[in-house]
């Protein structure tokens, strides 16, 4: 028996279970069956959720419930950590239902899926770059979407992730006393990743490199930026201490 035939038999068995009120889905209305599929997903059972949503996408095809069942398949793949399949399902959903009010959710959740695949900040991270672009596309394309705050938070998190990588690179060069190379990375944080949480630290560390090279004016400029523009940062007090020490030495 071929794999295609086996899949057909499995699907038929699930259909029979659903129609008879079997263990996978309750016998009842589409709303009740979708509620059971959502329950599997909320409980973290991606495999069972995927089976339920796949079955419902067949039985509810052409109805008002098909969109939720299709989007549910993508979410179930993501819960099961099959990220490639999840993105394919999300993109397929956008093509199949371009006018659906759920398209914004699909665009946002693709970005979230990319985030879930990214590495630690110190490693090369194409997934995080993809997430940033996807969040930006979502915010530009769906500015009034009900989940827009999630999109903004996701974008900030992804930008912070990227900024931390550049900051770590800079600190590594400080330890090697390669101060110009260190400032190259700190400047990336300050310029490209403006608004992220690590900008105050990048200014502070840049100031330290100038101070170590006895370039007091540039060092003071970075310390004052931290003190004046980021007064709530833990590096603000450190910057004040550095400035005071420099004043006593002058």
Buried (B, 14 or more C-beta within 10 A) or exposed (E): EEEEEEEEEEBEEBBEBBEEEBEBBEEEEBEEBBEBBBEBBEEEBBEBBBBBBBBBBBBBEEEEBBBBBBBBBBBBBBBBEBBEBBBBBBBBBBEEBEEBEBBBBBBBBBBBBBBEBBEEBEEEBEBBBBBBBBBBBBBEEBEEBEBBEBBEEBBBBBBBBBBBBBBBBBBBBBEEEBBEBBBBBBBBBBEEBEEBBBBBBBBBBBBBBBBEEEBBEBBBBBBBBBBEEBEEBEBBEBBBEBBEEBEEEE
